[in-house]
């Protein structure tokens, strides 16, 4: 790529990057917005502080691969799950501590966190059919067993429910219920990821057969969104829940969750048309923008209202596997299959 073309991307102008020599499993910003962490397939994390992004700390976290990473709901760092059965905390300075073990022969494939207040938070983790809920200190609060392996895990927008996707549907658990009476949302087939509407109005899953399935709440009316050429790996709602951004096509596919949609409404497609599959999407936390990462390494940000595209990173570093905004929307971080990781300043100047 010519220098002139490369210079047109924000990564060159306002970014910093590293080659980390391992598959980037996920990237998250800390709750206080001061730190970014890249979780890697070799079991380590790289942590950078935003006030000094040139200095990256390496932390050995798991004996084996990190399988998922979440923001620590009360600390300054991150929560990880690994194929060694452990759930661990990684602080901003790279210190690693144990939260729980779900069994040495288990893979902790999904973790999620929810902040209740400055000192209290919830952490949930899954291994196989089992899901465990902990407080911020690692005290087990609940344990849930599902009919098949859990494939996705998330809190609702108020931290009152946990949604777990699995074969033939989704199970909703109420965090504070004294007697557990889970709600089951059923649809035959393999559900591979789950997301909840920010206002609790819907649950949507990605499916094995290149489609999405959803349920409107509270009446559990079914929604079917199909036509994808590839599997959907990434789902992200805009802040208000007006749009659902998805990967799995040669564009960022945006489903309207307003005006009676998404059923009966055509999706909006952004930054597409060249046949390269979008692998990751991440909606801006404050504005109607969405970031997309593609199979060739291209990263862009799109204005949903105008469809204008801002080029962030060129297609040079392998398929994008991780993408995240800081909580204030001033930074965008991404990582790739080849171990390339970057942090880009997106603030107004």
N, C-alpha and C positions, 0 to 999 in steps of 0.2 A: 504493500500500500504506500502510495506517495506521501511524503511529509505533509504536503498541503491538505490532502484529504484527512489524514490522521489528526491534524491540528483542528479540524472542524468539529471534533468530538469533545464533549466536556471533560472526559477522562484525562485528556492531554492538557487541557487548560486549568482544570480545577480539581484534579484527582490525585490519589496516591495509590500505588498497587504493589503487590508482592506475588512471587511465585512460591506457593507453599508446598509443592511436591506431593500433594495428596488430594483426593476427591473432596470437594467442598460440599458437605452434607447439608449444612444450613448456616444462616447468618442471622444474628439478632443484635439489637441495641439494648443496652441496660435500661432499667426503669427510670433512672435519673438522667438518661440521655447523654452521659459523659463517656460511655465506653461502647465499643462494638466488638463482638466475638464471632469468629469463624470456626465452626465445628467441622472436623475433618475425619475422613474415612480411616485414618491410621490411629484413631483414638485420642488425638490431641486437639487442643484449641489454640488459636492465635487470638490474642486480645490486644486491642489498641485503644488508647485514650484519645478522645477527640481534640483535647487541648495540646496534644503532642503526637499526632498521627504518624510521625516518622519512626517512633519507637514501638515495636510489636513484641509482646511477651508470649512465650510458648509455654503451654501447660500440658503435661501428660495426664490424661483424665481417665481413660478406660483401657483395660487389657483386651484389645480388639477394637472394632470400629465404634465410633459414635453413630447412633442410628437416628437420633432426633435431639433438638435443642430448643429451649424456650427461655424467655426472659425471666429472671428470678423475680417473683412478685413483690418481695420486700427488700432485697439486697441491692448491691451495685453490680451484679454479674448475671450468671446464667445457670440454667438447670439442664442437665444432659441425661440421656438414657443410652446405654450401650449394650453390645452383644455379650457382655460379661454378667448381665443381670442386675447391674447397679444403676441407681439413680444418684447423681452427684451434683454438687454445687461448685461452680467456678467463679471466684470473686474477681473484681476488676484488676487486682494485682497478680492474678494467676494462681492464687491459693485454691487447692482442691479439697473438698470435704464430702463425706458421705451423708446422704439423706436416707437412703433405704436400699435394701437388696430384695429383689423379687425372685431370687434363686439363681445359683451359679450356672445352671443349665438353661436359663431363660434369656430371651432377647427382649430388652426394653425398647420396643419399636416406636412408642409415642409418648411424649410428655407435653404438658401444658400447665400454665400458671394463671392465677387470677389474684389481683391486688384488692384486698378488702379495705385496708387503710395503711398508714405509714409503717406499722409494726406487725400487721397480720395479713397473711396471704394463704392461698390454697395451691397445692401442687397435685397433679394427677398424672399417673403413669400406667402404661399397659404392657403386658407380656402375655402373648397368646390370647386366651379367652379372658384373662384376669385383668381387672382395672383396680388400682388402689388410690385412695384419696388421702393426702397428708396435709398437716398444717405446715407453716413455714419452717418449723424446727425439725420436721420429719416424723412427727407423731402420727401414726395411722388413725384416720378417722372413720373410714369405711372401706369395704372391699366388695366389688361387684364381679360376678361371673356371667359371661355372655354365651350365647349358643354356639358361637364360632369365633375364630381369631379376630381380634379388634384391628381394624384397618385405618381408623381415623379417630381423633379425640379432640374435643373442644369444649370450652365453657360458653354459656350464653353471655350476652352483653352485661348482665347484672350479677353474674357469678352464682346464680341460683340453681342452674341445671348443668349437667354434663351430658353431651351427646357423644355416643360411641357408634361408629359405623361397623358393620360386619356383614357376613353373608345373609342375604334376604332382608336387609333393612338397617334401621337405626334404633338404638335404645336410648331413651332419655331418663336420666336419674336426677332426682332432686337432692341437692347437697344437704339441706337441713332437715329432711324428712326423718322422723323418729322411726317410722316403719316404712321400709322401702317397697314401693309399689311402682316399678318403672313403667313408663309408657313406651309401647313398641310401635314404631312406624314401619309397616311391612311393604316390601316390594321384592319379588323374586329376582335373584341374580346376585352377582358379586359387586358389592359397593366398596370402593377403594379409598375414599377420602370423604370428609364431611365438613360442612361449614354451617353456622347459624347466622340468620339475619341479625344485624345489630339491635333491632327493636324486638327481636323474638318472634317475628311474623312468619318465618319459614325456616325449614331445614333443607339443605341441598347436599346431594352426594354425587361424586364422580363414579362412573360404572365401568366395568371391564370392557363392555362392548361399545366404547367410544361415544358415550352419551352421558347426560346428567339426569338424575331423578330428584324430585323435590316434593315436599309436603307443605302446604300452607297451614299455618296454625291460627286458631286452635282446632279447626274442623278436619285437619289432615287431608285436605283435598290434594289429589295427586297433580304433579307437574312433570312434564317430560320435555327435555331439551336435547335434541339429537342433531346429526349431520356433521359430526366431527370426523376428520380424516385420521386422527390419532387419539390416543388416550389422554384424558385430562389429568394432569399431575398437580395443577395449582389452581386454587380458588381464592378470590378476594373480593369482599364487599367494599364499596365506597363508604365513607364515614356515616352517612345517613341511611345507607341501605338502598339508595335509589338504583344503583347499578351493581350487578355481579360480574366481575371480570374473571375470565377463564382462559387457560391455555388449551392446547390440543388442536389448534388449527394454524394456518399460515398467517394469522393475525391475532391480536388480542380480541377475543369475542366478549362483548358486553351485553348482558341480558338485562332488560328494563324491569325493575320491580316497582313500577308505578303505573297508574292509569289502567289497572287491571292486568298488567303483565306479570310474568313473562309469557304466559300462554296467550296465543293469538297475536303475539308481537314479534316482529323480526329483530334479531340482535344487531347491534352496531359492531362493525369490524374496524379495528384501528391498526395502522402500521403493518398492513399485510400486502399480499399480492405477488410475492416473489417465490412462493412455494416452500419457504423455510418455516418449520414448525416452531411456534412459540412454546417455550418450555416452562416459563415462570411468569407470574403476574403479581403485582403488589400495588394496591390502591393507596394514594396519598392519605395521611391521617387527618388532613384538614381541608384540602381542596379537591375539586373534581378532576384530579389527574390520576393517571395510572402508568406504572412502569412495567415494561415487558422485557423478558430475556429470551433469546432465541437459540435454536440448535446450532447456529454457526458462531455464537458468541456475541452477536449484536445485542446491545441494550439501548432502549429508547424510553422516553417519557412522552405520553400523549395527553393533550387537553381534551377531555371527553366532550365538552361543549362545542369546540371548534374543529376537532379532529386534527389539530396541528401537532406535528411531531418534532420532538427535540432529541437529536442524536447524542447519546451518552457515551457509549463505548463501541468501537468498531468490531466487525466479525473476525476476530483474530485469535481467540483464546479458548475455543472449544465450547460445547454446549453449556448454557447457563443452568445451574442446578440450585442456586440460592439467590434470593433477592429480598431486600427489606429496607423500609424507611425508618429513620429516627422518629421519635414520638412527636417532634415539632415539625417534621417534614423538611428539615434543613440539610439532611444528609441522606444519601442513597448508597447502600452497600450491596455488592453482588459477588458471587463466586462461581466457578465452573468445574466441569469434570476433570480438567487437566491440572487443577490446583491453583489457577489464577484467582486472586482475590483483590478487590478494589473498593475504595471509599471515595465518594464524589461529593463535593460541596455544592448543594443545590440552593443555597440561600440567595435571596435577592441582594444585588449590589448596586 
